[in-house]
Amino acid sequence: MSAITCPKCGRPVEAVPGEPVNFCTGCGCPVTSEAIRERIVDLMLNGIRDDMRMAVARLEREQPETYNPLAAILR
């Protein structure tokens, strides 16, 4: 297992063997592994994409007078 470095202060994070490292012991910054950070970003982007898809479908259904000119621009 490689040593974890704080993304804020750059110091190596001291860890108790067998315990997860959640915060830098020097500056208190949250420490998250790259895999977890990528998963969070992926979930956020999927959520935003789904929200936009639902908003467009609702606009198309409830306000066709607004949706149709916008859709015509994109065609």
C-alpha positions in Angstrom: 0.0 0.0 0.0 1.5 3.4 -1.0 1.6 6.3 1.4 -1.2 8.8 1.0 -0.3 12.4 0.4 -2.6 15.3 1.3 -4.0 17.0 -1.8 -4.0 20.4 0.0 -0.7 20.6 1.9 1.2 17.8 0.2 2.5 16.2 3.4 2.3 12.4 3.9 -0.8 11.5 5.9 -0.1 9.6 9.1 -2.3 6.5 9.4 -3.0 4.1 12.2 -2.5 0.6 10.9 -5.8 -1.0 10.0 -7.8 2.2 10.2 -9.1 4.1 7.2 -7.6 7.5 6.5 -10.3 10.2 6.1 -8.5 13.4 7.0 -5.0 14.9 6.8 -3.5 14.8 10.3 -1.6 18.1 9.5 -4.2 20.4 8.0 -7.5 18.5 8.4 -8.3 18.4 4.7 -10.5 15.4 3.6 -8.4 12.7 1.9 -10.2 10.6 -0.7 -8.7 8.0 -2.9 -8.6 8.6 -6.7 -11.0 5.7 -7.3 -13.6 7.2 -4.9 -13.1 10.7 -6.3 -13.7 9.3 -9.9 -16.9 7.5 -8.7 -18.3 10.6 -7.1 -17.7 12.6 -10.2 -19.3 9.9 -12.3 -22.4 9.8 -10.1 -22.7 13.6 -10.2 -22.4 13.8 -13.9 -25.0 11.0 -14.4 -27.3 12.8 -12.0 -26.9 16.1 -13.9 -27.5 14.3 -17.2 -30.6 12.6 -15.9 -32.0 15.9 -14.4 -31.4 17.7 -17.7 -33.1 14.8 -19.7 -36.2 15.0 -17.4 -36.3 18.8 -17.6 -36.3 18.7 -21.4 -39.0 16.1 -21.4 -41.1 18.2 -19.0 -40.5 21.3 -21.1 -41.5 19.5 -24.3 -44.7 18.1 -22.6 -45.8 21.2 -20.6 -44.6 24.1 -22.7 -44.4 23.1 -26.4 -44.6 26.8 -27.4 -41.2 27.3 -25.8 -39.7 23.9 -26.6 -40.4 23.8 -30.3 -38.4 27.0 -31.2 -35.5 25.7 -29.2 -35.7 22.3 -30.8 -35.8 23.9 -34.2 -32.5 25.7 -33.5 -30.8 22.4 -32.7 -32.0 20.5 -35.8 
